[in-house]
Amino acid sequence: CCAVDVPAIMVDIVPLKTLLKTAPSPLLPHNLVDIIYAYAYTQRVYNGEIEAAQNHSDAVGMILALSDVLTRNSVYPDALTALHASLANAAKPAIKNSVEFSLAVVQDVSTILAHKPYTLAARSHLHSLLSTRMPQQQKPPQQQQQQHTAQQQKPLPKQQRPQLKTEKKLSFFVSWTEWVEGEVLRTESDAVHAAWQQLTAQQQHTQEQTAICNNPLVITTHNTQLTTAPQHQPLPQPQPLTPEASFASSPL
């Protein structure tokens, strides 16, 4: 198997005990599913190049559009509910890819959560991505000093406050991920995999029902009559299957 580039883990992670005075919520693993899904989905879309200058702004926007935990403070009672919310966001016109693409990301989430170092690396990478400001055109030193002084005298602009809250939330999840036992993450990984199996079965059932509806052979259940295509009209021959487009490799 080819080598996988794992993002670097944050240094100087704040101990969780300094952030909380009580035990953390048992629902945090489910909320983490929401965030990791947004990260993994965006990694697939940009083929792992989400930090490239030409992709940075759009990648950040996609992550925030996919994660209700980061933008709406959503809380989920279980992994399946979190994934339903993620898939609903992924189906929106501004983001939408194929259903198969969105379901493949669920497997990525399960893989990441199964390994604590991967989970911590993903969380660190996401924190770095959302806290990075793209470089701007350099100004003369005097103008830079004047701008820095003016910024110190001004309160934080309203449009930057949500981003600051998001960064703090991501920093908290990095601390929590470092603190939590790997077994908790593996249990959540198993729950995500089980949810993937359920969601995949539902999708296959939907496809089968669509195929039946499009088939000229119609079974009318309410009167138990069987209606077939006229004998002088031959049934259409099945088309040869074509290989499905391969998905981008999992980022982790």
Protein Blocks (a to p, Z undefined) as FASTA:
>chain_A
ZZdddddddehiacfklmpcbdcdfklmmmmmmmmmmmmmmmmmnnopambmklmmmmmm
mmmmmmmklmnopacfbfklmmmmmmmmmmpmkloccfklmmmmmmmmmmmmmpmklmmm
mmmmmmmmmmpccddddddfklmmmmmmmmmmpccdfklmmmmmmmmmmmmmmmmmmmpc
fklmmmmmmmmmmmmmmmmmmmmmmmmmmmmmmpmbdcdfklopacdddfklccdddddd
dddddddddfZZ
